[in-house]
Amino acid sequence: MSGLADSLSFLRLLIARGDPKGIPLAMGAIDDYLAMAPVSARHRGLRVLQQDALDLHVTSVGVQRSFAETVDAYIERKLKEE
């Protein structure tokens, strides 16, 4: 998960699956993005990831929707830490 596009793709896949066991993988993908991204791009990148999760949240139901909410909450926590 070195780039924003890789993180987006991976998070979309995990949200589509909606498996709660994938939550640690989603958090890891976000953390990996933060570790690799230049400091100047982190906030903007997190916002892109968050907006994508919110877009998926709107169009999802059930476990996918819940998963997207969890991803959004984790990103929000990371934004506050930045």
N, C-alpha and C positions, 0 to 999 in steps of 0.2 A: 504494500500500500504506500507507494512512494509519492504518488501525485493525487491531485484533486480529482481528476477524471477516474482514476482507479478506485478512489474512496467512494465516489458517487455510484459507480457501477456496483461495487460490492455491497454498499448499503441498500441500494435498490433491490438487489437479489435477496438479501436477508429480509427486507421488509416484505417482499412478495411471498417468501416462504412463510413468514410469520411464526417461526418456531422459537419459543421462548429460550431454548438452549442456545440460540444464535445471538442473544443479547451481548454476552461477553465478546463475541467476535465483532459485533458492531462497535462496541466501545473501544476495542483494540484497533479497529480501522480508523476511528476518529483520533485516537491517541497516536497512531502511526503517522497520520497526516500531520498532526501538530509537531511531531518530532522531526519530520523531514522538511516541512514548509519553512521558507524564510520568515523570520519574525514579522516582517512588514506585510506578509500575505496571510498570516494566520487568521486574523479577525474576519477578513473578507471571505476567505475560504470556508470558515465555519458558518458564516451567514449563507453561503451557497449551499452547503450541506444541509443546513437547517431548512432553508426554503424548499429544497427538494423533498425533504422528509415531510414538511407540512403539505406540499402539493400531493404527495402520495397518501397522506392521512385523509385528505378530503375525498379522495376517490376510492379509498379502501373501506372494508368492513371487517368486523370480527377481529381475529388475531392479528391480521396485517395492520389494522388501524391502531390497535394497542401497541404493537411493535413500533410503529411510526411515532406514537406519542412518547414512548420510552426513549427513542433516539433523539427526538426533539428536546426532551428534558435534559438528557445528558449533554447535548450540544449547548443548551442554555447555561448549564453549570460551567462548562468549559469557557464560554464567552465571559462569564463573570470573573473567572480566574485570570483571564488575559489582561 
